[in-house]
Amino acid sequence: MKLLHKIRLRLNKGESRRYLFGERTLWQYDIHYDESGKRNMDVYYPDWQRFGSYSESKDNRRVFYLKVNRVDYYVLWCIQQWIYVVDLLDADFYFVCDNQELENKILENIRFRNVNIKFLRSETESLEKYVDLIAIPCWRKACAAHFTTFLHAKERGYKRFWNIDADDTMFMMSPNKTADMILQAEGCAESNNINAFSLDMWYSHSKGNHWSFGVSYINNEVDWFALMNPDENTDWKQKIVSDNYNADWYFTYLRNNGRNIQTFYVDNCSFIHWGKFEPQELCSNISSWTAGKLIYPISQYLYDEKFAEMEIPEDCIRLDVNTNEIEAQKFINALMFAKSF
């Protein structure tokens, strides 16, 4: 890394430059134009600047928390797709990022609508007792990042929010259809009083035993921190079917004990969980939901193995944005073309 370097932000409107000494930001300047076309420039230190909403609507109530930590080649693809969705929905968003190198890469490479790009660090001290209750050592950082979104939303008075693993999740369809999926999921959650509503990343795979974060819509009017009271939940680990204790399994425990926590899938849609290509079984990286089944096409095409198809549980809620396998194939072709450079 250069000792003194400049980041040029990629904005749809105006221009912005950030100057850094090592990992420390020295200052930033933004150039924008008023209605008369007059050029204006603001100079400030970003850590002192309270950025406004990324949304251009004063009445916006939709908020995304984009959790990012990986630095692999696919990460910027995933993040850019989620930012396009945020743009289409005219929503506000925050990155939850504990990696300064990644933060700089995001600022250098992702195209944003405006300069209101906000980064949060994972909260640790105030969440320590909850993380201690829920996560084994290898999941502590992820657990803190998950619950930072709950804490920040509570402090800001956000009643609903999206909690997204934005560095390794990608729908194999256009951002317009992903935005449509977001709207459908919100409507379904509101009409059915669902407390936490998550994409089927592991639910069908586990035959309905495992609820998970990843792409999830949260009702923050629920007092989640009261439900995670360490003094009242000392025996929760004895009530689940795994010893891989983490935030996902704690919410599975809450679901099994009366909370309205549900899972959805998108019919005829394919989805990539990039982070699972290497450390997990091959089947867990690309999945498709078709004709009531969860299908792992790589396993199906390469190995024809018996676990390439699984029944989607009846209580998994179906959404439909009129996508199909042809669109997924076009998406794969585009990714392979991009990867060749």
C-alpha positions as CSV (number, residue, x, y, z in Angstrom):
1,M,0.0,0.0,0.0
2,K,1.3,3.5,-0.9
3,L,2.0,5.7,2.1
4,L,0.1,8.6,0.6
5,H,-2.6,7.9,-1.9
6,K,-5.8,9.2,-3.4
7,I,-9.1,7.5,-3.9
8,R,-11.4,8.7,-6.6
9,L,-15.0,7.8,-5.8
10,R,-17.2,6.7,-8.6
11,L,-20.4,8.7,-8.3
12,N,-23.4,9.1,-10.6
13,K,-23.6,12.8,-9.6
14,G,-20.7,15.1,-8.9
15,E,-17.1,14.2,-8.1
16,S,-15.3,13.2,-4.9
17,R,-11.7,12.5,-3.8
18,R,-10.4,11.0,-0.6
19,Y,-6.7,11.4,0.5
20,L,-5.2,8.9,2.8
21,F,-1.9,8.5,4.7
22,G,-1.5,4.8,5.0
23,E,-5.0,3.7,6.3
24,R,-5.8,7.0,7.9
25,T,-8.0,9.4,6.0
26,L,-6.5,12.9,5.9
27,W,-9.4,14.7,4.1
28,Q,-12.0,14.4,1.4
29,Y,-13.4,16.9,-1.0
30,D,-16.6,16.8,-3.0
31,I,-17.5,18.8,-6.1
32,H,-21.2,19.3,-6.9
33,Y,-23.2,21.7,-9.0
34,D,-26.3,23.7,-7.9
35,E,-29.4,24.3,-10.0
36,S,-27.8,27.3,-11.8
37,G,-24.8,25.1,-12.8
38,K,-22.4,26.8,-10.3
39,R,-19.6,24.6,-9.2
40,N,-19.3,24.1,-5.4
41,M,-16.7,22.2,-3.4
42,D,-16.8,20.9,0.2
43,V,-13.6,19.9,2.1
44,Y,-13.9,17.8,5.3
45,Y,-12.5,15.0,7.3
46,P,-15.0,12.0,6.7
47,D,-14.8,10.7,10.3
48,W,-16.1,14.1,11.5
49,Q,-18.7,14.5,8.7
50,R,-22.2,13.1,9.6
51,F,-23.3,11.7,6.2
52,G,-27.0,12.0,5.3
53,S,-29.3,9.4,3.9
54,Y,-28.3,7.8,0.6
55,S,-31.9,7.9,-0.3
56,E,-33.2,10.9,-2.2
57,S,-36.6,10.7,-0.6
58,K,-37.3,12.5,2.7
59,D,-39.9,9.9,3.5
60,N,-37.7,6.8,2.9
61,R,-38.0,4.2,5.6
62,R,-36.1,1.3,3.9
63,V,-32.6,0.6,5.2
64,F,-30.1,-2.0,4.2
65,Y,-27.1,-3.2,6.3
66,L,-24.5,-4.6,3.9
67,K,-22.1,-6.8,5.9
68,V,-18.8,-7.2,4.0
69,N,-15.4,-8.7,5.0
70,R,-14.0,-10.9,2.2
71,V,-11.5,-9.6,-0.3
72,D,-11.9,-12.3,-3.1
73,Y,-12.3,-11.5,-6.8
74,Y,-16.1,-11.9,-6.7
75,V,-16.7,-9.6,-3.8
76,L,-17.0,-6.4,-5.8
77,W,-19.5,-8.0,-8.2
78,C,-21.7,-9.0,-5.3
79,I,-21.5,-5.5,-3.6
80,Q,-22.2,-3.7,-6.9
81,Q,-25.3,-5.8,-7.5
82,W,-26.6,-5.0,-4.0
83,I,-25.9,-1.3,-4.5
84,Y,-27.9,-1.3,-7.8
85,V,-30.8,-2.8,-5.8
86,V,-30.5,-0.1,-3.2
87,D,-30.5,2.5,-5.9
88,L,-33.6,1.0,-7.6
89,L,-35.5,1.1,-4.3
90,D,-34.2,4.5,-3.4
91,A,-33.2,3.2,0.0
92,D,-30.6,4.1,2.6
93,F,-27.7,1.8,3.5
94,Y,-24.7,1.2,5.8
95,F,-21.7,-1.0,5.2
96,V,-20.7,-3.1,8.2
97,C,-17.0,-3.6,7.5
98,D,-14.0,-4.2,9.8
99,N,-11.4,-4.4,7.0
100,Q,-9.9,-1.0,6.0
101,E,-8.3,-2.5,2.8
102,L,-11.8,-3.7,1.7
103,E,-13.3,-0.3,2.6
104,N,-10.8,1.4,0.3
105,K,-11.5,-1.0,-2.5
106,I,-15.2,-0.4,-2.2
107,L,-14.7,3.3,-2.4
108,E,-12.4,3.0,-5.4
109,N,-14.4,0.5,-7.5
110,I,-18.1,0.6,-6.7
111,R,-20.3,3.1,-8.4
112,F,-22.6,5.0,-6.1
113,R,-25.5,7.4,-6.6
114,N,-24.0,10.0,-4.2
115,V,-21.4,10.6,-1.5
116,N,-23.5,9.5,1.5
117,I,-21.6,6.2,1.8
118,K,-21.6,5.1,5.4
119,F,-19.3,2.5,7.0
120,L,-19.8,1.0,10.5
121,R,-17.3,-1.1,12.5
122,S,-18.7,-4.1,14.3
123,E,-19.7,-3.3,17.8
124,T,-17.9,-5.6,20.3
125,E,-17.9,-4.2,23.9
126,S,-21.6,-3.6,24.3
127,L,-22.5,-6.8,22.5
128,E,-20.0,-9.0,24.3
129,K,-22.4,-10.8,26.6
130,Y,-24.7,-11.7,23.7
131,V,-21.9,-13.0,21.6
132,D,-20.6,-15.0,24.5
133,L,-24.0,-16.6,24.9
134,I,-24.4,-17.5,21.2
135,A,-21.2,-18.0,19.3
136,I,-18.3,-20.4,19.5
137,P,-14.9,-18.7,18.8
138,C,-14.9,-19.1,15.0
139,W,-18.3,-17.4,14.8
140,R,-17.7,-14.5,17.2
141,K,-16.8,-11.9,14.6
142,A,-19.7,-12.8,12.4
143,C,-22.1,-12.8,15.3
144,A,-20.9,-9.3,16.4
145,A,-21.4,-8.1,12.8
146,H,-24.9,-9.5,12.7
147,F,-26.0,-8.0,16.0
148,T,-24.3,-4.6,15.2
149,T,-27.1,-4.2,12.6
150,F,-29.8,-4.8,15.3
151,L,-28.1,-2.4,17.8
152,H,-27.5,0.4,15.2
153,A,-31.1,0.1,13.9
154,K,-32.4,0.3,17.5
155,E,-30.4,3.4,18.2
156,R,-31.6,5.1,15.0
157,G,-35.2,4.1,15.5
158,Y,-35.4,1.9,12.4
159,K,-38.4,-0.4,12.8
160,R,-37.5,-2.6,9.8
161,F,-34.3,-3.3,8.0
162,W,-32.5,-5.7,5.6
163,N,-29.5,-7.6,7.0
164,I,-27.4,-8.8,4.0
165,D,-24.2,-10.8,3.6
166,A,-23.3,-8.5,0.7
167,D,-19.8,-9.9,0.0
168,D,-20.7,-13.4,-1.2
169,T,-24.4,-13.5,-2.1
170,M,-25.7,-12.9,-5.6
171,F,-29.1,-13.6,-7.3
172,M,-28.7,-14.8,-10.9
173,M,-31.2,-12.3,-12.2
174,S,-31.3,-8.6,-13.0
175,P,-31.2,-6.1,-10.1
176,N,-34.7,-5.0,-11.1
177,K,-36.0,-8.5,-10.3
178,T,-34.0,-8.7,-7.1
179,A,-35.6,-5.3,-6.1
180,D,-39.0,-6.8,-6.9
181,M,-38.2,-9.8,-4.7
182,I,-37.3,-7.4,-1.8
183,L,-40.7,-5.7,-2.2
184,Q,-42.6,-9.0,-2.3
185,A,-40.7,-10.3,0.8
186,E,-41.4,-7.1,2.7
187,G,-45.1,-7.3,1.9
188,C,-45.3,-10.9,2.9
189,A,-43.5,-10.3,6.2
190,E,-45.8,-7.3,7.0
191,S,-49.0,-9.1,6.2
192,N,-48.1,-12.2,8.2
193,N,-46.5,-10.4,11.2
194,I,-43.2,-12.2,10.5
195,N,-40.4,-11.2,13.0
196,A,-37.5,-12.4,10.9
197,F,-37.8,-13.5,7.2
198,S,-34.8,-15.1,5.5
199,L,-33.9,-16.5,2.1
200,D,-33.7,-20.3,1.9
201,M,-29.9,-20.6,2.0
202,W,-29.9,-23.7,4.3
203,Y,-33.5,-24.3,5.2
204,S,-34.4,-26.8,2.5
205,H,-30.9,-28.3,2.6
206,S,-31.4,-29.1,6.3
207,K,-35.0,-30.4,5.7
208,G,-36.4,-27.4,7.6
209,N,-34.2,-27.7,10.7
210,H,-31.9,-24.7,10.1
211,W,-32.9,-21.0,9.8
212,S,-30.1,-18.7,8.7
213,F,-29.1,-15.2,8.1
214,G,-27.6,-14.2,4.7
215,V,-30.4,-12.3,3.1
216,S,-32.9,-11.5,5.8
217,Y,-35.6,-8.9,6.6
218,I,-35.9,-8.0,10.3
219,N,-38.7,-6.5,12.4
220,N,-36.8,-4.5,14.9
221,E,-39.9,-3.6,16.9
222,V,-39.2,-7.0,18.5
223,D,-37.0,-6.6,21.6
224,W,-34.3,-9.0,20.3
225,F,-31.8,-8.2,23.0
226,A,-34.4,-9.1,25.7
227,L,-34.8,-12.4,23.9
228,M,-31.1,-13.0,24.0
229,N,-30.9,-12.4,27.8
230,P,-27.9,-14.6,28.9
231,D,-29.5,-15.1,32.4
232,E,-32.6,-16.7,30.9
233,N,-31.1,-18.8,28.0
234,T,-28.3,-20.8,29.6
235,D,-29.7,-24.1,28.3
236,W,-30.5,-23.1,24.7
237,K,-27.6,-25.1,23.2
238,Q,-29.2,-28.3,24.5
239,K,-32.3,-27.6,22.5
240,I,-30.9,-27.5,19.0
241,V,-29.4,-30.2,16.7
242,S,-26.0,-28.7,16.2
243,D,-22.8,-27.9,18.1
244,N,-21.8,-25.2,15.6
245,Y,-23.3,-22.5,17.8
246,N,-23.8,-19.2,16.0
247,A,-26.4,-16.5,15.4
248,D,-28.2,-18.6,12.8
249,W,-28.8,-21.4,15.3
250,Y,-29.9,-19.1,18.0
251,F,-32.6,-17.7,15.7
252,T,-33.5,-21.3,14.9
253,Y,-33.9,-21.9,18.6
254,L,-36.1,-18.8,18.9
255,R,-38.2,-20.0,16.0
256,N,-38.6,-23.4,17.6
257,N,-39.8,-21.7,20.8
258,G,-42.7,-19.6,19.4
259,R,-41.2,-16.7,17.5
260,N,-42.7,-16.0,14.1
261,I,-39.4,-16.6,12.1
262,Q,-39.9,-17.8,8.6
263,T,-38.0,-18.6,5.4
264,F,-38.7,-17.8,1.7
265,Y,-37.5,-18.8,-1.7
266,V,-37.8,-17.4,-5.2
267,D,-39.4,-19.8,-7.7
268,N,-37.4,-20.5,-10.8
269,C,-34.5,-18.5,-9.5
270,S,-30.8,-19.4,-9.2
271,F,-28.6,-18.0,-6.5
272,I,-24.8,-18.0,-5.8
273,H,-23.3,-18.3,-2.3
274,W,-19.8,-17.5,-3.4
275,G,-18.1,-18.0,-0.1
276,K,-19.0,-21.7,-0.1
277,F,-17.1,-22.8,-3.2
278,E,-14.0,-23.9,-1.4
279,P,-14.6,-24.6,2.4
280,Q,-17.9,-26.4,2.1
281,E,-19.3,-29.2,0.0
282,L,-19.5,-28.4,-3.7
283,C,-23.3,-28.5,-3.8
284,S,-23.7,-25.5,-1.5
285,N,-22.4,-22.8,-3.8
286,I,-25.0,-22.5,-6.6
287,S,-28.7,-23.4,-6.0
288,S,-31.9,-23.2,-7.9
289,W,-35.5,-23.4,-6.7
290,T,-37.6,-25.1,-9.3
291,A,-40.9,-27.1,-9.3
292,G,-41.0,-27.4,-5.5
293,K,-37.4,-28.6,-5.3
294,L,-34.0,-27.1,-4.3
295,I,-31.5,-28.1,-6.9
296,Y,-27.7,-28.0,-6.9
297,P,-26.9,-27.8,-10.6
298,I,-23.2,-28.4,-10.3
299,S,-23.7,-31.6,-8.5
300,Q,-26.6,-32.5,-10.8
301,Y,-24.6,-32.0,-14.0
302,L,-21.1,-33.1,-13.0
303,Y,-21.9,-36.0,-10.7
304,D,-25.6,-36.8,-11.1
305,E,-25.6,-37.6,-7.4
306,K,-28.7,-38.4,-5.4
307,F,-28.4,-35.3,-3.1
308,A,-28.5,-32.9,-6.1
309,E,-32.3,-32.4,-5.5
310,M,-34.2,-31.8,-2.2
311,E,-37.8,-31.1,-1.5
312,I,-38.6,-27.6,-0.4
313,P,-40.5,-27.8,2.9
314,E,-44.1,-26.9,2.7
315,D,-43.8,-24.0,5.2
316,C,-41.1,-22.3,3.1
317,I,-42.9,-19.3,1.5
318,R,-42.8,-19.0,-2.3
319,L,-42.1,-15.7,-4.1
320,D,-42.2,-15.3,-7.8
321,V,-40.6,-12.5,-9.9
322,N,-41.0,-14.1,-13.3
323,T,-37.4,-15.3,-13.7
324,N,-36.2,-18.5,-15.3
325,E,-33.3,-20.8,-16.1
326,I,-32.5,-19.0,-19.3
327,E,-31.8,-15.8,-17.4
328,A,-29.6,-17.7,-15.0
329,Q,-27.6,-19.1,-17.9
330,K,-27.1,-15.7,-19.4
331,F,-25.9,-14.5,-16.0
332,I,-23.4,-17.3,-15.8
333,N,-22.1,-16.5,-19.3
334,A,-21.6,-12.9,-18.3
335,L,-19.7,-13.9,-15.1
336,M,-17.4,-16.3,-17.0
337,F,-16.7,-13.5,-19.5
338,A,-15.8,-11.1,-16.7
339,K,-13.7,-13.7,-14.9
340,S,-11.6,-14.2,-18.1
341,F,-10.1,-10.7,-17.8
